Amino acid sequence: MSVHEIPTTVLDRLLQIGALFDKDMARAFAGTGLTPARVRALWVVRHLGPQTQHALAEHLEVSARNVTGLVDGLVASGHVRRTPHPTDRRAVLVELTERADADMTRMQRDHAELSALLLAAVAPADRAAFERGVAAVADRLAELVADADASAPVEESAR
């Protein structure tokens, strides 16, 4: 390593990857009314079917207020609609519109293609280990975040 090179850690690379994904998503969603949080909500509805806002909030691990804002934005952009719940008169379901269904089909295809392109950067003999390693790092980071959340002091306004 030359004197002018900065050492790069695994964390540095993960942060770089995160920033690159953020930049790519911002470019891909420009002008669509979508954000990463809204797309995540669409993925849930796409894969699990129509959801009550309460169930959607639980799957997304966000508050009811937060999910209301997400759904309001997705209704305004034409990606979801609220429909009456078939068995609970007090509840409504959030379901994909035809437009969102087509968008999600395209995104799912693009997702698979990008995943394959990225994995192709790893030597075939190393791919299984790479995938296990990425999963292990993601699982460990999720544990660390959950532990930090659990030990964080409760805010006065949340009591």
N, C-alpha and C positions, 0 to 999 in steps of 0.2 A: 504494500500500500504506500502510495506517495504521501508526502507531507501535506499535500493539499486535499487529500480525500478524507471525507468524513466517514467514520465507521457506520455501517448500516446494520441494525438489529432486526430480528424478526418482527418486533413491534413496529419499527419504522416502515417495513414493507407492508404490514397489515394496514397501517394508517394510510400509506400511499395507495393501496388497493381500494380502501374505503373512499378516499378522496376522488379517485378515478371513477369509481362507480357512481358517486354523487354527481360528478360532472357529466357523465354519460347519461344518467337518468334525467338530469335537468335539460339536456339537449333533446333527449327523446320525448320528454313530456311538454316541451315548449309549445304553447298555444293550444294545449288539449284540455286545460282545466284540471289536469291530474298532478298530483304530488306523490312522493313515495308513500306517505300515509294513506292517501286515497287508493292508490294501487294495491296496497296491502289489504285494505278492506275489500276491494274488488276480488282479490285472490281468494279470500275467505268465502265470499258469497259464491264465487265460481266453483270452488271445490266442495263446499258443504251445502250448497243450495240456499234458497231464501232463508233469511235469518231475522229474528226480532232484533231491534236495536240493542236490547239487553244482552242477548246471546252474542251479537257481534262485538259489543264492548268487552265481554268476557274473553272471546277468542283473540281480540286485539290487545287485551290487557290495558285498556284505557277506561276512563270514567264515562259515565252516561252522558255528561255534558260534552265531552270530547267527541264521542261517537255521534252525537246529534249534529255537531258542526261538520264532521266528516260526511255524514249522510246528506245534510243540507247542501253541501258543496257538490256532491255527486248527483243529487237530484237536479241542481241548477245547471250542471254541465251535461245532463242527459245520459248519465251512465247507470243510474238506478232509479227505481220508482218505489214508492211505498204503496202496498196493497193491503186490504183487510186480511187479518189472520183468519183462517177457515174455522177455527174452533174457539177462539178467544176474542170476544167483541171489543175488549179494551186494547188489544195489541194490533200492531201492524207488522207486516213483513217487509224487509228490504230485499228487492230482487233486481237482477240485472236487466237492463233494457236490451233490445236487439243490437243496438250500437255497441254497448259494452260487451255483449257476448262475442261479437265479431272482433272487437279490440282485444279481448282477453285471449281469443283463439290465436290471433296474430302475435300477441305478447308471449304466449306459451311456446309458440313455434320459435320466435326470436330468442327466448330464454334457453331453449334446448340447443339452438344453433350456437349461441354464445358460449354456453357451457362446454359444448364439444370443441369449439375453437380454443378456449382457454385450456382445457385438458390436453389438447394436442401439443401444447407447449412443453408438456412433461413427457419424458421418455416413456414409452409403453411399459417397460419393465418396472417403472417407478410409480405408475398411476394409482394402483391400489393403495400403496403406502401413503401417497400424497393425499388421496381422498380420506383415508383413515386419520391422517394427521390434521387435516383441515377440520374434520368433524370433532376431533379431540380438542383442538384449540377453541373452536366455537363453544363446545360444551363447557370447557373450563372457564372461559370468559363469562358465559351465562351464570355459572356458579358464583364467580367472584362478584358479579353485578348483583345477583340475588342476595348474597351475604352482605354486601354493602348497603343494599336497600333495607334489609332486615335490621341492620344495626344503626341506621340513620335515625337521628332524633325526629320525633313527630312534630310537625310544625304546629304552632299555636292555633292557626286558623283551621287546621284539619281535625282538631279535637271536638 
